[in-house]
Amino acid sequence: KATTIQVQKKRSPLLRFVAWSIFTLFIAVIATGIFVYKTLITPHTATQTYPFVVNIPSGANLNTVTQKLGAENIISSPTVFRLVMLVTGQESSVKSGEYTFKGPLSMLGVIEKLVRGRYEYDPVKLVIREGEDSKTIAKNIVQAFPKLNENDVYEKLKIKEGYIFPETYSFAPFADIDEILKTTTREFDKRIARFDASFASTTKTKAEILTIASILEKEVPREVDMKMVSGIIYNRLAKNMPLQMDSTVGYITGKASLELVTADLKIDSPYNTYVAKGLPPTPIGNPGEASIRAALYPEKHEYLFFLSDKDGVNHYAKTYAEH
């Protein structure tokens, strides 16, 4: 018995050490849990003045995102942020873009914002008006999105001349030209779908109809006049006469009708309908529904000429003498 008691006494310091180790570990786990929990739910105030914008670049990995948020003091503990993202399997779920932070957020709030793509930006409005050509639209886009290059924007727009539907659009402030064109093309397809049966029944191609419509947009403002002038275009095409539309010369010179001089009317270009017969090779602007409708359903008559007076009233003639 005495021997047994001595062995137990020798073991007691080891047991106490193990017990204290377990207790210390338990306390550490609880303390860490409390720290992580408070870190996750407590709103953290950034050093910047609210609101401010943080850009998460496309293709950024978790380390890049964590460093970015830490540098901007949006999160209080980059280590906890990285750990939570890894544990929850969201390390590749952050959506790129420009995020607006309007006030302090908890870390959970930051994670939800980035994973769900809650940018909270003020949308940028882009107005595309009936008849505007790609050069004009390119200038307007760059005014709305100063980070974009006007030449690059124009090069992509001119390929879509005639297919950029006039409308008021809203975009994220970090939208690029590809996203803008994707949106305008989707709107064009939706709005033009109502004319599908008409396109199928006409002898003209869709491209030709859009070209006629783009000329009408620049020549006359009212739909009733558009239908009359559309009839003149059809009549001239049928007679193989040059269209002699000032708007087509303006497309290549950038001049308004009253600014054109005789030399402009002699420019050697397929867009100059004073020297080239038939329609221009592409639309000269982006038409709206009224002009497309007028191009599809021209007024039937025998007029070949028209003239707009100073009050905007159109006068029509069958012969040059009458004109």
Secondary structure as the mmCIF struct_conf table of DSSP 4:
data_model
#
loop_
_struct_conf.conf_type_id
_struct_conf.id
_struct_conf.beg_label_comp_id
_struct_conf.beg_label_asym_id
_struct_conf.beg_label_seq_id
_struct_conf.end_label_comp_id
_struct_conf.end_label_asym_id
_struct_conf.end_label_seq_id
HELX_RH_AL_P HELX_RH_AL_P1 ALA A 2 ILE A 41
BEND BEND1 THR A 42 THR A 42
STRN STRN1 HIS A 44 HIS A 44
BEND BEND2 THR A 47 GLN A 48
HELX_LH_PP_P HELX_LH_PP_P1 THR A 49 THR A 49
BEND BEND3 TYR A 50 PRO A 51
STRN STRN2 PHE A 52 ILE A 56
TURN_TY1_P TURN_TY1_P1 SER A 58 GLY A 59
HELX_RH_AL_P HELX_RH_AL_P2 LEU A 62 ALA A 71
TURN_TY1_P TURN_TY1_P2 GLU A 72 ASN A 73
BEND BEND4 ILE A 75 SER A 76
HELX_RH_AL_P HELX_RH_AL_P3 PRO A 78 VAL A 87
TURN_TY1_P TURN_TY1_P3 THR A 88 GLY A 89
TURN_TY1_P TURN_TY1_P4 GLU A 91 SER A 92
HELX_LH_PP_P HELX_LH_PP_P2 VAL A 94 SER A 96
STRN STRN3 GLY A 97 PHE A 101
BEND BEND5 GLY A 103 GLY A 103
STRN STRN4 LEU A 105 LEU A 105
HELX_RH_AL_P HELX_RH_AL_P4 MET A 107 ARG A 116
TURN_TY1_P TURN_TY1_P5 GLY A 117 GLY A 117
HELX_LH_PP_P HELX_LH_PP_P3 TYR A 121 PRO A 123
STRN STRN5 VAL A 124 ILE A 128
TURN_TY1_P TURN_TY1_P6 GLU A 130 GLY A 131
HELX_RH_AL_P HELX_RH_AL_P5 SER A 134 ALA A 144
TURN_TY1_P TURN_TY1_P7 PRO A 146 LYS A 147
BEND BEND6 LEU A 148 LEU A 148
HELX_RH_AL_P HELX_RH_AL_P6 GLU A 150 LYS A 158
TURN_TY1_P TURN_TY1_P8 ILE A 159 GLY A 162
BEND BEND7 ILE A 164 ILE A 164
STRN STRN6 GLU A 167 PHE A 171
TURN_TY1_P TURN_TY1_P9 PRO A 173 PHE A 174
HELX_RH_AL_P HELX_RH_AL_P7 ILE A 177 ILE A 192
HELX_RH_3T_P HELX_RH_3T_P1 ALA A 193 PHE A 195
HELX_RH_AL_P HELX_RH_AL_P8 ASP A 196 SER A 201
BEND BEND8 THR A 202 LYS A 204
HELX_RH_AL_P HELX_RH_AL_P9 LYS A 206 GLU A 219
BEND BEND9 PRO A 221 ARG A 222
HELX_RH_AL_P HELX_RH_AL_P10 GLU A 223 ALA A 238
TURN_TY1_P TURN_TY1_P10 LYS A 239 ASN A 240
HELX_RH_AL_P HELX_RH_AL_P11 ASP A 246 THR A 253
HELX_RH_3T_P HELX_RH_3T_P2 SER A 257 GLU A 259
TURN_TY1_P TURN_TY1_P11 THR A 262 ALA A 263
HELX_RH_3T_P HELX_RH_3T_P3 ASP A 264 LYS A 266
TURN_TY1_P TURN_TY1_P12 PRO A 270 TYR A 271
TURN_TY1_P TURN_TY1_P13 THR A 273 VAL A 275
BEND BEND10 ALA A 276 ALA A 276
BEND BEND11 GLY A 278 GLY A 278
BEND BEND12 PRO A 281 THR A 282
BEND BEND13 ILE A 284 GLY A 285
HELX_RH_AL_P HELX_RH_AL_P12 GLU A 289 LEU A 296
BEND BEND14 TYR A 297 TYR A 297
HELX_LH_PP_P HELX_LH_PP_P4 PRO A 298 LYS A 300
STRN STRN7 PHE A 305 SER A 308
TURN_TY1_P TURN_TY1_P14 LYS A 310 ASP A 311
BEND BEND15 GLY A 312 GLY A 312
STRN STRN8 ASN A 314 ALA A 317
BEND BEND16 LYS A 318 THR A 319
TURN_TY1_P TURN_TY1_P15 TYR A 320 GLU A 322
#
